[in-house]
Amino acid sequence: MITTEVTFDELAALMKKAAGVTVAPQELRQAAQSPFDSFGLDSLGLLGIVGELENRYGRSLPPDSERCKTPQEFLDLVNTTLTAGA
């Protein structure tokens, strides 16, 4: 069985790729409860990340994924969704 879990490292890479926002993974981890906009990521950028993840895993994420306010909230939702169907 493959355990699929999106990490802070992966999220940081996606933020760069999908939204052009550069943030260090350890900074994301330390500020996991900080709002995305404090990293310079807006809802459109988050939507791009949702799209990237859906393509990568061939799974739809919940419609409220792009409304997550913090990296921790987003990763929790994404990982819950991905592991639920594993």
Rosetta constraint file for C-alpha pairs under 8 A:
AtomPair CA 1 CA 86 HARMONIC 7.82 0.50
AtomPair CA 2 CA 86 HARMONIC 7.54 0.50
AtomPair CA 3 CA 83 HARMONIC 7.13 0.50
AtomPair CA 3 CA 86 HARMONIC 7.54 0.50
AtomPair CA 4 CA 79 HARMONIC 7.30 0.50
AtomPair CA 4 CA 82 HARMONIC 6.47 0.50
AtomPair CA 4 CA 83 HARMONIC 6.43 0.50
AtomPair CA 4 CA 86 HARMONIC 7.92 0.50
AtomPair CA 5 CA 79 HARMONIC 5.49 0.50
AtomPair CA 5 CA 82 HARMONIC 7.39 0.50
AtomPair CA 5 CA 83 HARMONIC 7.57 0.50
AtomPair CA 6 CA 10 HARMONIC 6.06 0.50
AtomPair CA 6 CA 11 HARMONIC 6.92 0.50
AtomPair CA 6 CA 75 HARMONIC 6.61 0.50
AtomPair CA 6 CA 78 HARMONIC 7.40 0.50
AtomPair CA 6 CA 79 HARMONIC 6.29 0.50
AtomPair CA 7 CA 11 HARMONIC 6.18 0.50
AtomPair CA 7 CA 75 HARMONIC 7.34 0.50
AtomPair CA 8 CA 12 HARMONIC 6.04 0.50
AtomPair CA 8 CA 25 HARMONIC 5.53 0.50
AtomPair CA 8 CA 26 HARMONIC 7.65 0.50
AtomPair CA 8 CA 28 HARMONIC 6.48 0.50
AtomPair CA 8 CA 29 HARMONIC 6.16 0.50
AtomPair CA 8 CA 71 HARMONIC 7.94 0.50
AtomPair CA 8 CA 75 HARMONIC 7.89 0.50
AtomPair CA 9 CA 13 HARMONIC 6.34 0.50
AtomPair CA 9 CA 25 HARMONIC 4.86 0.50
AtomPair CA 9 CA 26 HARMONIC 7.86 0.50
AtomPair CA 10 CA 14 HARMONIC 6.14 0.50
AtomPair CA 11 CA 15 HARMONIC 6.06 0.50
AtomPair CA 11 CA 25 HARMONIC 7.70 0.50
AtomPair CA 12 CA 16 HARMONIC 6.40 0.50
AtomPair CA 12 CA 22 HARMONIC 7.18 0.50
AtomPair CA 12 CA 23 HARMONIC 5.99 0.50
AtomPair CA 12 CA 24 HARMONIC 6.53 0.50
AtomPair CA 12 CA 25 HARMONIC 5.44 0.50
AtomPair CA 12 CA 28 HARMONIC 7.29 0.50
AtomPair CA 13 CA 17 HARMONIC 6.17 0.50
AtomPair CA 14 CA 18 HARMONIC 5.59 0.50
AtomPair CA 14 CA 19 HARMONIC 7.56 0.50
AtomPair CA 14 CA 49 HARMONIC 5.95 0.50
AtomPair CA 14 CA 52 HARMONIC 7.57 0.50
AtomPair CA 15 CA 19 HARMONIC 5.23 0.50
AtomPair CA 15 CA 20 HARMONIC 6.32 0.50
AtomPair CA 15 CA 21 HARMONIC 5.33 0.50
AtomPair CA 15 CA 22 HARMONIC 6.78 0.50
AtomPair CA 15 CA 23 HARMONIC 7.72 0.50
AtomPair CA 15 CA 41 HARMONIC 7.61 0.50
AtomPair CA 15 CA 45 HARMONIC 7.35 0.50
AtomPair CA 15 CA 46 HARMONIC 7.75 0.50
AtomPair CA 15 CA 49 HARMONIC 6.67 0.50
AtomPair CA 16 CA 20 HARMONIC 4.33 0.50
AtomPair CA 16 CA 21 HARMONIC 4.61 0.50
AtomPair CA 16 CA 22 HARMONIC 5.13 0.50
AtomPair CA 16 CA 23 HARMONIC 7.61 0.50
AtomPair CA 17 CA 21 HARMONIC 7.77 0.50
AtomPair CA 18 CA 45 HARMONIC 6.43 0.50
AtomPair CA 18 CA 48 HARMONIC 5.31 0.50
AtomPair CA 18 CA 49 HARMONIC 5.62 0.50
AtomPair CA 18 CA 52 HARMONIC 7.34 0.50
AtomPair CA 19 CA 41 HARMONIC 7.10 0.50
AtomPair CA 19 CA 45 HARMONIC 4.70 0.50
AtomPair CA 19 CA 46 HARMONIC 7.52 0.50
AtomPair CA 19 CA 48 HARMONIC 6.80 0.50
AtomPair CA 19 CA 49 HARMONIC 7.54 0.50
AtomPair CA 21 CA 39 HARMONIC 7.58 0.50
AtomPair CA 21 CA 40 HARMONIC 6.67 0.50
AtomPair CA 21 CA 41 HARMONIC 6.61 0.50
AtomPair CA 23 CA 27 HARMONIC 6.78 0.50
AtomPair CA 23 CA 28 HARMONIC 6.96 0.50
AtomPair CA 23 CA 39 HARMONIC 7.09 0.50
AtomPair CA 24 CA 28 HARMONIC 6.44 0.50
AtomPair CA 25 CA 29 HARMONIC 6.18 0.50
AtomPair CA 26 CA 30 HARMONIC 6.04 0.50
AtomPair CA 27 CA 31 HARMONIC 5.99 0.50
AtomPair CA 28 CA 32 HARMONIC 5.45 0.50
AtomPair CA 28 CA 71 HARMONIC 7.01 0.50
AtomPair CA 32 CA 70 HARMONIC 6.34 0.50
AtomPair CA 32 CA 71 HARMONIC 5.14 0.50
AtomPair CA 32 CA 72 HARMONIC 4.93 0.50
AtomPair CA 33 CA 70 HARMONIC 5.41 0.50
AtomPair CA 33 CA 71 HARMONIC 6.62 0.50
AtomPair CA 33 CA 72 HARMONIC 5.96 0.50
AtomPair CA 33 CA 73 HARMONIC 7.67 0.50
AtomPair CA 34 CA 38 HARMONIC 6.75 0.50
AtomPair CA 34 CA 69 HARMONIC 7.95 0.50
AtomPair CA 34 CA 70 HARMONIC 5.57 0.50
AtomPair CA 34 CA 71 HARMONIC 7.36 0.50
AtomPair CA 35 CA 39 HARMONIC 7.52 0.50
AtomPair CA 35 CA 69 HARMONIC 5.25 0.50
AtomPair CA 35 CA 70 HARMONIC 4.57 0.50
AtomPair CA 35 CA 71 HARMONIC 7.40 0.50
AtomPair CA 36 CA 40 HARMONIC 6.68 0.50
AtomPair CA 36 CA 41 HARMONIC 5.33 0.50
AtomPair CA 36 CA 42 HARMONIC 6.87 0.50
AtomPair CA 36 CA 69 HARMONIC 5.94 0.50
AtomPair CA 36 CA 70 HARMONIC 5.28 0.50
AtomPair CA 36 CA 71 HARMONIC 6.58 0.50
AtomPair CA 37 CA 41 HARMONIC 4.86 0.50
AtomPair CA 37 CA 42 HARMONIC 5.69 0.50
AtomPair CA 41 CA 45 HARMONIC 5.78 0.50
AtomPair CA 41 CA 46 HARMONIC 6.86 0.50
AtomPair CA 42 CA 46 HARMONIC 6.35 0.50
AtomPair CA 43 CA 47 HARMONIC 6.06 0.50
AtomPair CA 43 CA 66 HARMONIC 6.18 0.50
AtomPair CA 43 CA 67 HARMONIC 7.04 0.50
AtomPair CA 44 CA 48 HARMONIC 6.38 0.50
AtomPair CA 45 CA 49 HARMONIC 6.46 0.50
AtomPair CA 46 CA 50 HARMONIC 6.21 0.50
AtomPair CA 46 CA 66 HARMONIC 5.52 0.50
AtomPair CA 47 CA 51 HARMONIC 6.24 0.50
AtomPair CA 47 CA 65 HARMONIC 8.00 0.50
AtomPair CA 47 CA 66 HARMONIC 5.35 0.50
AtomPair CA 48 CA 52 HARMONIC 6.25 0.50
AtomPair CA 49 CA 53 HARMONIC 6.21 0.50
AtomPair CA 50 CA 54 HARMONIC 6.12 0.50
AtomPair CA 50 CA 61 HARMONIC 7.10 0.50
AtomPair CA 50 CA 65 HARMONIC 7.05 0.50
AtomPair CA 50 CA 66 HARMONIC 6.87 0.50
AtomPair CA 51 CA 55 HARMONIC 6.18 0.50
AtomPair CA 52 CA 56 HARMONIC 6.08 0.50
AtomPair CA 53 CA 57 HARMONIC 6.04 0.50
AtomPair CA 53 CA 58 HARMONIC 7.94 0.50
AtomPair CA 53 CA 59 HARMONIC 7.96 0.50
AtomPair CA 54 CA 58 HARMONIC 5.35 0.50
AtomPair CA 54 CA 59 HARMONIC 5.06 0.50
AtomPair CA 54 CA 60 HARMONIC 5.45 0.50
AtomPair CA 54 CA 61 HARMONIC 6.56 0.50
AtomPair CA 55 CA 59 HARMONIC 7.21 0.50
AtomPair CA 59 CA 82 HARMONIC 7.54 0.50
AtomPair CA 61 CA 65 HARMONIC 6.50 0.50
AtomPair CA 61 CA 78 HARMONIC 6.78 0.50
AtomPair CA 61 CA 81 HARMONIC 6.71 0.50
AtomPair CA 62 CA 81 HARMONIC 7.66 0.50
AtomPair CA 64 CA 68 HARMONIC 6.97 0.50
AtomPair CA 65 CA 74 HARMONIC 6.60 0.50
AtomPair CA 65 CA 77 HARMONIC 7.07 0.50
AtomPair CA 65 CA 78 HARMONIC 7.45 0.50
AtomPair CA 68 CA 73 HARMONIC 5.97 0.50
AtomPair CA 68 CA 74 HARMONIC 5.36 0.50
AtomPair CA 69 CA 73 HARMONIC 6.77 0.50
AtomPair CA 69 CA 74 HARMONIC 7.33 0.50
AtomPair CA 70 CA 74 HARMONIC 6.19 0.50
AtomPair CA 71 CA 75 HARMONIC 6.05 0.50
AtomPair CA 72 CA 76 HARMONIC 6.00 0.50
AtomPair CA 73 CA 77 HARMONIC 6.22 0.50
AtomPair CA 74 CA 78 HARMONIC 6.07 0.50
AtomPair CA 75 CA 79 HARMONIC 5.81 0.50
AtomPair CA 76 CA 80 HARMONIC 5.93 0.50
AtomPair CA 77 CA 81 HARMONIC 6.13 0.50
AtomPair CA 78 CA 82 HARMONIC 6.13 0.50
AtomPair CA 79 CA 83 HARMONIC 5.93 0.50
AtomPair CA 80 CA 84 HARMONIC 5.89 0.50
AtomPair CA 81 CA 85 HARMONIC 6.85 0.50
AtomPair CA 82 CA 86 HARMONIC 6.50 0.50
